[in-house]
Amino acid sequence: MGYDFFVTPGGWAEICSGQDPKAVATTCIAAGILAPDSEGKASRVMRVNKSQPTRWYVIPHGGLTKFKQRDGGVVRDVLDDVVDADDDVAADGGFMSNV
């Protein structure tokens, strides 16, 4: 059991501070850390809590497990904020869903 993280585009840009968010997303998708939409886009449109459809970057629990097992590099630099989030509080610009 773990948490999926849902990050807004603004939150993703903040997480990637100092890095190119598109390049980071591509790296994270290739590493299995970020779950792309059905068309392969880095973020997906979802309706959360009965709100209007909104674009989110989805980091599934399994992606975080893969991240923790990796050596580092740019992925480690930009996702530390997400991994360090408390069990009850998501990184700024997103939220967690218990799975």
MDAnalysis code that builds the backbone (N, CA, C; Angstrom):
import MDAnalysis as mda
import numpy as np

u = mda.Universe.empty(297, n_residues=99, atom_resindex=np.repeat(np.arange(99), 3), trajectory=True)
u.add_TopologyAttr("name", ["N", "CA", "C"] * 99)
u.add_TopologyAttr("resid", np.arange(1, 100))
u.add_TopologyAttr("resname", ["MET", "GLY", "TYR", "ASP", "PHE", "PHE", "VAL", "THR", "PRO", "GLY", "GLY", "TRP", "ALA", "GLU", "ILE", "CYS", "SER", "GLY", "GLN", "ASP", "PRO", "LYS", "ALA", "VAL", "ALA", "THR", "THR", "CYS", "ILE", "ALA", "ALA", "GLY", "ILE", "LEU", "ALA", "PRO", "ASP", "SER", "GLU", "GLY", "LYS", "ALA", "SER", "ARG", "VAL", "MET", "ARG", "VAL", "ASN", "LYS", "SER", "GLN", "PRO", "THR", "ARG", "TRP", "TYR", "VAL", "ILE", "PRO", "HIS", "GLY", "GLY", "LEU", "THR", "LYS", "PHE", "LYS", "GLN", "ARG", "ASP", "GLY", "GLY", "VAL", "VAL", "ARG", "ASP", "VAL", "LEU", "ASP", "ASP", "VAL", "VAL", "ASP", "ALA", "ASP", "ASP", "ASP", "VAL", "ALA", "ALA", "ASP", "GLY", "GLY", "PHE", "MET", "SER", "ASN", "VAL"])
u.atoms.positions = np.array([
    [0.856, -1.171, 0.000],
    [0.000, 0.000, 0.000],
    [0.900, 1.232, 0.000],
    [0.468, 2.257, -0.684],
    [1.230, 3.489, -0.740],
    [0.370, 4.609, -1.271],
    [1.001, 5.658, -1.698],
    [0.300, 6.835, -2.195],
    [0.676, 7.114, -3.636],
    [-0.307, 7.548, -4.426],
    [-0.048, 8.142, -5.726],
    [0.006, 9.649, -5.492],
    [0.869, 10.336, -6.209],
    [0.972, 11.785, -6.102],
    [0.420, 12.407, -7.374],
    [-0.401, 13.435, -7.220],
    [-0.964, 14.183, -8.337],
    [-0.437, 15.608, -8.218],
    [0.253, 16.070, -9.243],
    [0.925, 17.363, -9.193],
    [0.402, 18.249, -10.322],
    [0.023, 19.475, -9.991],
    [-0.430, 20.426, -11.006],
    [0.750, 20.837, -11.886],
    [0.481, 21.376, -13.082],
    [1.580, 21.867, -13.913],
    [2.453, 22.902, -13.186],
    [1.817, 23.787, -12.409],
    [2.599, 24.762, -11.644],
    [3.466, 24.101, -10.585],
    [2.917, 23.093, -9.936],
    [3.679, 22.335, -8.941],
    [4.829, 21.574, -9.585],
    [4.570, 21.014, -10.777],
    [5.629, 20.302, -11.498],
    [6.770, 21.252, -11.850],
    [6.422, 22.451, -12.321],
    [7.454, 23.449, -12.658],
    [8.270, 23.803, -11.419],
    [7.600, 23.894, -10.274],
    [8.311, 24.213, -9.029],
    [9.225, 23.056, -8.611],
    [8.728, 21.834, -8.728],
    [9.542, 20.666, -8.398],
    [10.778, 20.616, -9.288],
    [10.612, 21.009, -10.555],
    [11.700, 20.958, -11.526],
    [12.546, 22.226, -11.534],
    [12.385, 23.050, -10.559],
    [13.096, 24.324, -10.495],
    [14.571, 24.152, -10.853],
    [15.002, 24.930, -11.833],
    [16.391, 24.861, -12.273],
    [16.623, 23.828, -13.366],
    [15.596, 23.044, -13.701],
    [15.690, 22.029, -14.742],
    [14.585, 22.294, -15.770],
    [14.717, 21.715, -16.945],
    [13.679, 21.819, -17.971],
    [12.560, 20.833, -17.626],
    [11.342, 21.326, -17.267],
    [10.259, 20.424, -16.863],
    [9.909, 19.360, -17.901],
    [9.971, 19.696, -19.200],
    [9.682, 18.706, -20.240],
    [10.732, 17.605, -20.252],
    [11.986, 17.999, -20.148],
    [13.070, 17.012, -20.150],
    [12.986, 16.116, -18.916],
    [12.664, 16.710, -17.785],
    [12.524, 15.920, -16.559],
    [11.369, 14.938, -16.701],
    [10.242, 15.395, -17.251],
    [9.082, 14.521, -17.447],
    [9.440, 13.356, -18.370],
    [10.140, 13.640, -19.453],
    [10.548, 12.590, -20.385],
    [11.437, 11.569, -19.689],
    [12.374, 12.050, -18.892],
    [13.265, 11.168, -18.137],
    [12.472, 10.322, -17.145],
    [11.521, 10.948, -16.466],
    [10.714, 10.239, -15.469],
    [9.802, 9.198, -16.116],
    [9.247, 9.503, -17.281],
    [8.419, 8.525, -17.989],
    [9.270, 7.323, -18.392],
    [10.446, 7.586, -18.958],
    [11.336, 6.502, -19.389],
    [11.761, 5.619, -18.220],
    [11.892, 6.219, -17.037],
    [12.311, 5.476, -15.844],
    [11.142, 4.801, -15.136],
    [9.915, 5.046, -15.611],
    [8.746, 4.458, -14.960],
    [8.315, 5.179, -13.700],
    [8.774, 6.386, -13.535],
    [8.472, 7.167, -12.333],
    [7.223, 8.016, -12.533],
    [6.984, 8.468, -13.741],
    [5.834, 9.310, -14.069],
    [4.923, 8.528, -15.012],
    [3.622, 8.523, -14.720],
    [2.662, 7.781, -15.544],
    [2.068, 8.709, -16.605],
    [2.381, 8.475, -17.878],
    [1.834, 9.333, -18.941],
    [0.370, 9.004, -19.205],
    [-0.296, 9.881, -19.975],
    [-1.686, 9.587, -20.363],
    [-1.677, 8.555, -21.489],
    [-2.859, 8.212, -21.985],
    [-2.988, 7.168, -23.002],
    [-2.321, 7.536, -24.330],
    [-2.073, 8.827, -24.543],
    [-1.404, 9.275, -25.767],
    [0.097, 9.477, -25.559],
    [0.583, 9.195, -24.360],
    [2.005, 9.344, -24.067],
    [2.405, 10.706, -23.543],
    [1.433, 11.606, -23.343],
    [1.743, 12.929, -22.804],
    [2.113, 12.798, -21.328],
    [2.988, 13.674, -20.877],
    [3.498, 13.589, -19.516],
    [2.434, 13.851, -18.458],
    [1.450, 14.668, -18.780],
    [0.381, 14.944, -17.817],
    [-0.933, 14.466, -18.406],
    [-1.925, 14.347, -17.551],
    [-3.235, 13.870, -18.008],
    [-4.337, 14.735, -17.435],
    [-5.445, 14.793, -18.147],
    [-6.602, 15.551, -17.681],
    [-7.459, 14.618, -16.834],
    [-7.743, 15.068, -15.591],
    [-8.543, 14.272, -14.666],
    [-9.494, 15.175, -13.910],
    [-10.603, 14.611, -13.512],
    [-11.548, 15.315, -12.649],
    [-11.283, 14.820, -11.225],
    [-10.939, 15.731, -10.336],
    [-10.614, 15.380, -8.958],
    [-11.596, 16.068, -8.014],
    [-12.139, 15.315, -7.085],
    [-13.073, 15.860, -6.087],
    [-14.203, 16.658, -6.718],
    [-14.787, 16.114, -7.773],
    [-15.931, 16.724, -8.453],
    [-15.637, 18.103, -9.040],
    [-14.363, 18.410, -9.249],
    [-13.987, 19.706, -9.821],
    [-14.022, 19.624, -11.344],
    [-13.742, 20.733, -11.976],
    [-13.617, 20.758, -13.432],
    [-12.403, 19.911, -13.823],
    [-12.423, 19.326, -15.015],
    [-11.249, 18.577, -15.460],
    [-10.007, 19.466, -15.419],
    [-8.950, 18.927, -14.869],
    [-7.697, 19.657, -14.676],
    [-6.542, 18.767, -15.106],
    [-5.482, 19.380, -15.595],
    [-4.294, 18.626, -16.010],
    [-3.426, 18.339, -14.782],
    [-2.970, 17.080, -14.655],
    [-2.145, 16.636, -13.529],
    [-0.979, 15.790, -14.025],
    [0.146, 15.877, -13.341],
    [1.242, 14.936, -13.509],
    [1.003, 13.862, -12.454],
    [1.056, 12.592, -12.862],
    [0.746, 11.498, -11.946],
    [2.012, 10.696, -11.663],
    [2.383, 10.652, -10.386],
    [3.512, 9.851, -9.929],
    [2.920, 8.716, -9.097],
    [2.800, 7.521, -9.691],
    [2.184, 6.420, -8.957],
    [3.111, 5.883, -7.872],
    [2.503, 5.207, -6.896],
    [3.296, 4.631, -5.805],
    [4.430, 3.770, -6.346],
    [4.131, 2.952, -7.347],
    [5.175, 2.118, -7.931],
    [6.302, 2.947, -8.523],
    [5.973, 4.128, -9.043],
    [6.995, 5.025, -9.575],
    [7.914, 5.528, -8.490],
    [7.353, 5.821, -7.330],
    [8.183, 6.268, -6.214],
    [9.086, 5.147, -5.732],
    [8.588, 3.922, -5.757],
    [9.414, 2.776, -5.380],
    [10.590, 2.654, -6.333],
    [10.326, 2.785, -7.647],
    [11.407, 2.739, -8.627],
    [12.389, 3.871, -8.403],
    [11.859, 5.061, -8.087],
    [12.717, 6.216, -7.843],
    [13.657, 5.961, -6.675],
    [13.126, 5.419, -5.592],
    [13.936, 5.172, -4.400],
    [15.030, 4.153, -4.669],
    [14.811, 3.265, -5.644],
    [15.794, 2.234, -5.963],
    [16.862, 2.729, -6.936],
    [16.622, 3.865, -7.589],
    [17.573, 4.379, -8.577],
    [18.709, 5.123, -7.885],
    [19.772, 5.272, -8.630],
    [20.958, 5.918, -8.107],
    [20.816, 7.417, -7.933],
    [20.119, 8.079, -8.813],
    [19.999, 9.523, -8.661],
    [19.972, 10.240, -9.986],
    [20.876, 11.182, -10.158],
    [20.885, 11.997, -11.363],
    [19.813, 13.060, -11.291],
    [19.403, 13.553, -12.444],
    [18.436, 14.644, -12.503],
    [17.113, 14.244, -11.864],
    [16.725, 12.977, -11.987],
    [15.460, 12.537, -11.399],
    [15.486, 12.719, -9.892],
    [16.553, 12.321, -9.256],
    [16.661, 12.480, -7.795],
    [16.619, 13.962, -7.416],
    [17.295, 14.785, -8.156],
    [17.340, 16.208, -7.837],
    [15.956, 16.852, -7.853],
    [15.127, 16.501, -8.833],
    [13.852, 17.206, -8.968],
    [12.718, 16.570, -8.196],
    [12.822, 15.307, -7.809],
    [11.715, 14.655, -7.117],
    [11.908, 14.512, -5.612],
    [13.003, 15.001, -5.076],
    [13.212, 14.925, -3.630],
    [12.058, 15.541, -2.850],
    [11.489, 16.648, -3.343],
    [10.365, 17.283, -2.648],
    [9.175, 16.342, -2.531],
    [8.920, 15.563, -3.556],
    [7.780, 14.647, -3.534],
    [8.045, 13.495, -2.582],
    [9.202, 12.894, -2.663],
    [9.523, 11.742, -1.827],
    [9.601, 12.133, -0.362],
    [10.040, 13.341, -0.071],
    [10.174, 13.789, 1.306],
    [8.862, 14.252, 1.925],
    [7.786, 14.287, 1.144],
    [6.495, 14.739, 1.673],
    [6.031, 13.794, 2.785],
    [5.413, 14.356, 3.801],
    [4.865, 13.542, 4.881],
    [3.773, 12.643, 4.344],
    [3.433, 11.586, 5.076],
    [2.370, 10.671, 4.652],
    [1.032, 11.367, 4.516],
    [0.814, 12.447, 5.229],
    [-0.481, 13.117, 5.222],
    [-0.521, 14.376, 4.369],
    [0.627, 14.839, 3.881],
    [0.681, 16.117, 3.171],
    [1.488, 15.947, 1.896],
    [0.920, 16.357, 0.769],
    [1.623, 16.275, -0.510],
    [2.536, 17.479, -0.693],
    [3.444, 17.360, -1.658],
    [4.293, 18.478, -2.018],
    [3.419, 19.623, -2.519],
    [3.906, 20.844, -2.419],
    [3.144, 22.009, -2.903],
    [2.689, 21.785, -4.327],
    [1.459, 22.192, -4.622],
    [0.943, 22.094, -5.971],
    [0.374, 20.737, -6.322],
    [0.079, 19.901, -5.344],
    [-0.484, 18.601, -5.641],
    [-1.092, 17.966, -4.420],
    [-1.469, 16.710, -4.537],
    [-2.016, 15.996, -3.395],
    [-1.727, 14.511, -3.573],
    [-1.965, 13.744, -2.520],
    [-1.722, 12.315, -2.556],
    [-3.049, 11.585, -2.494],
    [-3.084, 10.418, -3.086],
    [-4.240, 9.538, -3.011],
    [-3.781, 8.182, -2.506],
    [-4.384, 7.702, -1.436],
    [-4.027, 6.414, -0.876],
    [-4.501, 5.310, -1.802],
    [-3.591, 4.394, -2.165],
    [-3.957, 3.278, -3.055],
    [-3.745, 1.962, -2.348],
])
